[in-house]
Amino acid sequence: MSVESAGPGPGPGPGSEPGPLCPEHGQALRWFCCSERRPVCAACAGLGGRCRGHRIRRAEERAEELRNKIVDQCERLQLQSATISKYVADILPGKNQRAVSTASAARELVIQRLGLVRSLCESEEQRLLEQVHGEEERAHQSILTQRVHWAEALQKLDTIRTSLVDMLTHLDDLQLIQKEQEIFERTEEAEGILDPKESEKLNFNEKCTRSPLLTQLWATAVLGSLSGTEDVRINERTVSPFLQLSDDQRTLTFNAKKSKTCADGPERFDHWPNALATTSFQAGLHAWTVNVENSCAYKVGVALGQLPRKGSGSDSRLGYNAFSWVFSRYDQEFRFSHDGQHEPLALLRCPAQLGVLLDLQAQELLFYEAGSGTVLHTHHASFPGPLFPVFAVADQTISIVR
């Protein structure tokens, strides 16, 4: 664009002060050279001027463009400040409250379990309580740090916004153009302040209470006190036609051929060799034992009552859906399965009796070798409803032990 094609710029308004002049030509700086990014006069932009062939714009057009950018940036800064303020006011207090509440629950869990085995693990109790306290302090300190960080971010954004608004309000066109680099730097500084995001550092880590020693001692003590208290029976109406149920409702035997005498019903599994217990558990501490020494293919665990019963899909296959949590064996391979996720378990020997311990207060499912009390696997989950003991067998026989 040439100065000639644009036509002469408007003269100063009545009573206006003359602006700075071009040091080379003594003319008003009413144009802006986009190539050199500086104000120039008409002579500089003319055919014989130093900026001939450059892209030339009117100075007031460039200033108006910068004003629009400042307005847009101020709006973005205002929205960003509102987001951060909402995070500090609404999210962080809840984080702090949940951290304190979770820490309290974890502390009670540690004290409760160690109460059963205090003579063996007084030092373990002290160590774990210190970890809970340390984790609570860490979470609390992280939240305090976040408060300080976002307070500083808000102050910085406010400073930047105030500066930009001041430029927008008090600078004339030329002064605004000369401040372009500063505007860019302040805008870039503001863009470097990211919005708040979810962070695990703000949450209490419940894993701090998990101790192999505590789990083993606690399980041994609990299993001794619960011995023989659970009367788990199998619900005949749920038994797969590939399984035969004993008269006492405790033994399942696999048959390769589907039974023709087994009446179908809405509760019955019609494809996978599964069966549910008659009773479910919604609270408290429960344990039962299954004799699995005669089978090389079985599953033992818990399931929700909503577990689908029909078809050959994964939705009714134990461990392949969100409704079931099972310990399984296939030949010499052992694993824990839930929702299609399979965790291999390295066992030194095949358990003859597999024990299940369900602690619904702590939301913990534990599998152990009944003969030795050895913990084989533990799983922590937020179980969404009452849980039924569940069984599957695809080889020989498994039996619930009295």
C-alpha positions in Angstrom: 0.0 0.0 0.0 1.4 3.5 -0.9 0.7 6.8 0.7 -0.5 8.2 -2.5 -3.1 5.5 -3.0 -4.4 6.0 0.5 -4.8 9.7 0.2 -3.6 12.3 2.7 -4.3 11.6 6.3 -6.6 13.8 8.3 -5.1 16.9 9.8 -5.0 17.6 13.5 -8.3 18.5 15.1 -9.1 21.9 16.3 -7.1 22.7 19.4 -5.1 19.5 19.2 -1.4 19.5 20.1 1.0 18.7 17.2 2.4 15.2 17.6 6.1 14.2 17.2 7.6 14.9 13.8 9.7 12.8 11.6 13.4 13.6 12.4 14.3 13.2 8.7 11.5 15.2 7.0 10.0 17.2 9.8 6.5 16.0 9.0 3.8 14.5 11.2 4.1 10.7 11.9 0.7 9.8 10.6 1.6 6.5 9.0 2.9 3.1 10.2 5.5 1.0 8.4 4.5 -2.7 8.9 7.9 -3.8 7.7 10.0 -1.7 10.1 7.1 -1.7 12.7 7.5 2.0 13.5 5.6 5.3 12.8 6.7 7.2 9.7 5.7 10.4 7.9 4.3 10.7 4.3 7.7 11.5 2.9 9.2 8.3 4.4 6.5 6.3 2.8 6.5 8.0 -0.5 8.2 7.0 -3.7 11.5 8.4 -2.7 11.3 7.6 0.9 13.1 4.9 2.9 9.9 2.9 3.3 8.9 2.8 -0.4 7.6 -0.7 -1.3 6.8 -1.5 2.3 3.3 -2.2 3.5 2.1 1.1 5.0 -1.0 1.7 7.1 -2.5 4.7 8.8 -1.3 5.2 12.3 -4.8 5.5 13.7 -5.7 2.1 12.0 -2.8 0.4 13.7 -3.7 2.0 17.0 -7.3 0.9 16.7 -6.1 -2.6 16.0 -4.0 -2.6 19.2 -7.0 -1.2 21.2 -9.1 -4.1 20.0 -6.4 -6.5 21.0 -6.2 -5.0 24.5 -10.0 -5.2 24.9 -10.0 -8.8 23.9 -7.1 -9.6 26.2 -8.8 -7.8 29.1 -11.9 -9.9 28.6 -9.9 -13.1 28.5 -8.0 -12.0 31.7 -11.4 -11.3 33.4 -12.7 -14.8 32.5 -9.4 -16.4 33.6 -9.6 -14.5 36.9 -13.2 -15.6 37.4 -12.2 -19.2 36.8 -9.4 -19.0 39.3 -11.5 -17.3 41.9 -14.2 -20.0 41.5 -11.5 -22.7 41.9 -10.1 -21.0 45.1 -13.6 -20.4 46.5 -15.4 -23.6 45.6 -12.9 -26.4 44.9 -10.0 -25.9 47.3 -12.2 -25.7 50.5 -13.8 -29.0 49.5 -10.4 -30.5 48.8 -9.3 -29.6 52.3 -12.4 -30.9 53.9 -12.2 -34.2 52.0 -8.5 -34.6 52.9 -9.2 -34.0 56.6 -12.2 -36.4 56.5 -10.3 -39.1 54.6 -7.4 -38.8 56.9 -9.7 -39.2 59.9 -11.2 -42.4 58.3 -7.8 -43.8 57.5 -6.7 -43.1 61.1 -9.7 -44.9 62.5 -9.0 -47.9 60.2 -5.4 -48.1 61.3 -6.3 -48.0 65.0 -9.2 -50.5 64.6 -7.0 -53.1 62.9 -4.0 -52.7 65.1 -6.3 -53.1 68.1 -6.6 -56.8 67.1 -2.9 -57.4 67.0 -1.5 -54.7 69.2 0.8 -57.0 71.2 2.6 -57.9 67.9 2.8 -54.6 66.2 2.8 -51.5 68.5 5.7 -50.1 66.6 3.8 -50.6 63.3 0.8 -48.7 64.7 3.0 -45.7 65.5 4.7 -45.8 62.1 1.4 -45.9 60.2 -0.2 -43.2 62.3 2.8 -41.0 61.6 2.4 -41.7 57.8 -1.3 -40.8 58.0 -0.4 -37.6 59.8 2.4 -36.8 57.4 0.1 -37.4 54.4 -2.6 -35.3 55.9 0.0 -32.5 56.5 1.3 -32.9 53.0 -2.2 -32.7 51.5 -3.0 -29.7 53.7 0.3 -28.0 52.8 -0.3 -28.6 49.1 -3.7 -26.9 49.4 -2.2 -24.0 51.3 0.5 -23.7 48.6 -2.2 -23.7 45.9 -4.0 -20.9 47.7 -0.8 -18.8 47.8 0.0 -19.7 44.2 -3.4 -18.7 42.8 -3.5 -15.6 45.0 -0.2 -14.5 43.4 -1.6 -15.4 40.0 -4.7 -13.3 40.6 -2.6 -10.4 41.8 -0.4 -10.7 38.7 -3.3 -10.9 36.4 -4.9 -7.9 38.0 -1.7 -5.9 37.7 -1.4 -6.8 34.0 -5.0 -6.0 33.4 -4.7 -2.6 35.2 -1.6 -1.8 33.2 -3.3 -2.6 29.9 -6.4 -0.7 30.8 -4.2 2.3 31.8 -2.5 2.2 28.4 -5.8 1.9 26.7 -7.1 4.9 28.6 -4.2 7.3 28.7 -2.0 6.8 25.7 -2.5 8.5 22.3 -2.0 6.6 19.1 1.7 7.1 18.8 2.4 6.4 22.5 0.3 3.2 22.1 2.2 2.1 19.1 5.5 2.7 20.9 4.3 0.5 23.7 3.5 -2.4 21.4 6.4 -4.5 22.7 5.4 -3.9 26.3 1.9 -4.8 25.4 3.1 -8.0 23.8 5.3 -8.9 26.8 2.5 -8.3 29.3 0.1 -10.4 27.1 2.6 -13.2 26.9 3.1 -13.0 30.7 -0.6 -13.4 31.2 -0.9 -16.3 28.8 1.8 -18.1 30.9 -0.5 -18.2 33.8 -2.4 -21.5 33.3 -5.9 -22.3 34.6 -6.2 -24.5 37.7 -6.3 -28.3 36.9 -7.1 -31.3 39.0 -4.0 -32.7 40.8 -3.6 -35.8 42.9 -1.2 -33.7 45.1 -4.3 -32.1 46.6 -5.9 -35.4 47.6 -5.2 -37.5 50.6 -3.4 -40.7 49.5 -5.2 -43.6 51.2 -2.4 -46.0 50.2 -0.3 -44.6 53.1 -2.2 -46.9 55.4 -1.5 -50.1 53.4 1.1 -52.2 55.1 1.9 -55.8 54.1 2.7 -56.5 57.8 -0.6 -54.9 59.0 -2.6 -56.7 56.3 -1.2 -60.1 57.2 -1.5 -59.8 60.9 -5.0 -58.2 60.7 -6.2 -60.9 58.3 -4.9 -63.7 60.5 -6.6 -62.2 63.6 -9.9 -61.5 61.8 -10.0 -65.0 60.2 -9.5 -66.6 63.5 -12.3 -64.6 65.1 -14.7 -65.2 62.1 -14.1 -68.9 61.7 -17.3 -70.7 61.0 -19.5 -67.7 61.3 -20.6 -67.3 57.7 -23.2 -69.9 56.3 -22.8 -69.3 52.6 -25.0 -71.4 50.4 -25.5 -71.4 46.6 -28.7 -70.2 45.1 -30.1 -73.1 42.9 -32.0 -70.7 40.7 -28.8 -69.1 39.5 -26.8 -72.2 38.8 -25.7 -72.6 35.2 -27.0 -75.7 33.3 -23.3 -76.8 32.9 -23.1 -77.2 36.7 -24.6 -79.6 39.1 -25.5 -78.4 42.7 -25.2 -80.7 45.6 -28.2 -81.3 48.0 -26.6 -79.2 50.7 -26.1 -76.3 48.3 -22.4 -76.1 48.9 -20.8 -78.1 46.1 -20.7 -77.3 42.3 -19.6 -79.9 39.8 -18.9 -79.1 36.2 -20.6 -81.0 33.3 -19.4 -80.6 29.8 -22.9 -81.3 28.5 -25.6 -78.8 29.1 -28.3 -80.2 31.4 -31.7 -80.6 29.7 -33.6 -80.9 33.0 -32.5 -77.5 34.3 -35.4 -75.2 33.9 -34.5 -71.7 32.6 -35.4 -68.6 34.6 -34.4 -64.9 34.8 -31.9 -65.5 37.6 -30.1 -68.5 35.9 -26.8 -68.1 34.0 -27.5 -69.8 30.7 -24.0 -69.9 29.2 -21.0 -69.4 31.5 -20.6 -71.9 34.4 -21.5 -69.5 37.1 -23.5 -69.4 40.3 -24.4 -66.9 43.0 -24.9 -67.3 46.7 -28.3 -67.0 48.3 -27.3 -64.1 50.6 -25.6 -60.8 50.0 -23.5 -58.5 52.2 -24.0 -54.8 52.5 -22.0 -53.9 55.5 -19.6 -55.4 58.0 -16.8 -58.0 57.9 -17.4 -61.4 56.2 -15.3 -64.4 55.4 -15.9 -67.8 53.7 -13.7 -70.6 52.4 -13.9 -72.6 49.3 -12.3 -76.0 48.7 -10.6 -75.8 45.3 -8.0 -78.5 45.4 -9.8 -80.8 42.9 -10.3 -78.1 40.2 -7.8 -76.6 37.7 -10.3 -74.1 36.4 -12.4 -72.0 38.7 -13.3 -68.5 39.8 -14.2 -67.3 43.3 -15.1 -63.8 44.4 -18.0 -61.4 44.7 -20.5 -59.9 42.4 -23.3 -57.3 42.3 -26.9 -58.6 42.0 -27.1 -56.7 38.7 -24.7 -59.1 37.1 -26.2 -60.1 33.8 -27.1 -63.8 33.5 -27.8 -64.4 29.8 -25.6 -64.9 26.7 -22.0 -65.6 26.0 -20.8 -62.0 26.1 -18.4 -60.5 28.6 -21.2 -58.8 30.4 -22.1 -62.1 32.1 -18.5 -63.5 32.2 -17.0 -63.2 35.7 -14.1 -60.7 35.9 -14.9 -59.3 32.4 -17.4 -56.7 33.5 -17.9 -54.0 36.2 -20.2 -56.2 38.2 -17.7 -58.8 39.4 -14.4 -59.2 41.3 -12.9 -62.7 41.1 -9.8 -64.7 41.9 -9.3 -67.3 39.1 -7.2 -70.3 38.2 -6.6 -71.8 34.7 -4.2 -74.7 34.9 -1.1 -73.2 36.6 -2.1 -69.5 36.0 -3.7 -67.4 38.7 -5.0 -63.9 38.4 -7.4 -61.3 39.8 -9.9 -59.9 37.4 -12.4 -57.0 37.3 -14.0 -55.1 34.4 -11.8 -56.9 31.9 -8.6 -56.0 33.7 -6.6 -59.1 34.6 -3.7 -58.9 37.2 -1.5 -62.0 37.1 -0.6 -63.5 40.5 2.6 -65.4 41.1 1.8 -68.1 43.6 4.4 -70.6 44.9 1.8 -73.4 45.1 -1.8 -74.1 44.3 -4.1 -73.3 47.3 -6.2 -76.3 48.4 -8.6 -74.0 50.2 -9.2 -70.5 49.0 -10.5 -68.0 51.6 -12.4 -64.8 50.8 -12.4 -61.9 53.3 -14.7 -59.0 52.6 -14.4 -55.8 54.7 -17.1 -53.4 53.5 -16.2 -50.7 56.0 -12.7 -50.4 54.5 -14.0 -51.3 51.0 -11.5 -54.1 50.8 -11.6 -57.6 49.2 -8.9 -60.0 50.3 -8.1 -63.6 49.1 -6.0 -65.8 51.2 -4.8 -69.4 51.5 -6.9 -70.8 54.3 -4.4 -73.4 55.4 -1.6 -71.0 56.2 -3.4 -67.7 56.3 -1.1 -66.3 53.6 -2.6 -63.3 51.8 -2.7 -64.0 48.1 -4.2 -60.7 46.9 -5.9 -57.6 48.2 -8.1 -55.2 46.2 -9.5 -51.8 47.3 -12.6 -50.5 45.5 -15.7 -48.4 46.1 -18.3 -51.2 45.8 -21.5 -49.6 44.6 -24.0 -52.0 46.3 -24.6 -55.3 48.2 -22.2 -58.1 47.2 -23.0 -61.7 46.6 -20.4 -64.5 46.9 -20.0 -65.8 43.3 -18.5 -69.0 41.9 -17.6 -70.5 38.6 -16.0 -73.9 37.8 -15.0 -75.4 34.4 -13.2 -78.5 35.8 -14.2 -81.0 38.4 -15.6 -79.7 41.6 -15.4 -76.8 44.1 -17.1 -76.8 47.5 -17.9 -74.2 50.2 -16.3 -75.2 53.4 -18.5 -75.3 56.6 
